[in-house]
Amino acid sequence: MKNGNEEISRLQINDSLLPDIFLIRYAQELSKNALLVYLWLNMTGNKQSFDEDTVKKFKIIPDEEISKALADLMESGLISRKDKTYYFDDIKKREVEEYIQAQNARGTDPDAVLNSDEKERTMLADSISKTFYQGELPYIFYRLIDKCLYEYKFDSIVCYKLFEEGYDQSIHRSNVLMENMASKWYKNGYTDIKSLEKQLEINKRTKRLIKLCGSLLRKRLNALDIERVTKWAEDLGATEELVNLAFKENEYRSNLTLKNVGDTLAKWHDQGIKTAEEAARFSEEEHKENKRKATRRKANPGSAWATGEEAGIVNKGASGTGATAKEKASEDADDDSDGPDDILNMFGD
């Protein structure tokens, strides 16, 4: 109370204004430390220039990690450096300049009436915006749509599928990840729906295999595991039935790994096996063969293979009668019975 009046102190709450392009194109790819430094610099109004000592005074990350955080920001194109002083890059200006360059490269006249292709592009963008972005499609993704249609030559349905796939993978708000997926589709030739459908089927099968392997191993798969399972789907044509059977084939191992399962799937693939039924028959025959080999080894403990005699193999003489290997060896010894005298007789008296 002061002079009979209640004096209320209020916190002054400020807003750190950041362009949308930062959230869409940059923020999601930054390391935690780099993001903290950038946000803190913006909050404190250091918009012109700053140095490492400025960041040290914040005490928001360990001093020894500041250089790495600033290097991440430079690599992302958010700041630049001259000597020991850092400067903010104007990311909005750069975005506009890049857009103008792209329009000029296409020969687009901004004052011209929209042609049929551009009308189709507008309808496509509106559909993508309403379906995946609640009617608020960030500007940067308009540029991605243009790139897909005019540079990569995607069919409209393929461009729509790109955003649908990004939405399903929860990466549709990351410009970098969406750009990477679009580039991968272009390099793999998925520019029309027919070529794309096969890959989308593989993607769905991969997701099911990842879930299956996680359940069978009772753990969450890491990035290396996911990469391995993805190759099963893409390179080996693996299905859930084949993977299930491959796990069963390796149950005898004390420490079952995805590599063991992958080796089994690769062996089946090399044999042209495509179904679980074919794999089961192959494995049954393989087990029978291994059992026969084990039986032969027991018959001759000192050797990995049975001898001809142990296997019942006989040699036929001139008379056509059968002889065992031992008998044949005895006959050969009799035939070679020439002694020293016989050899001398070859030269006469």
Summary of the structure (lengths in Angstrom):
residues: 349
radius of gyration: 37.1
end to end distance: 148.9
largest distance: 154.4
contacts: 854
relative contact order: 0.04
helix: 62%
strand: 5%
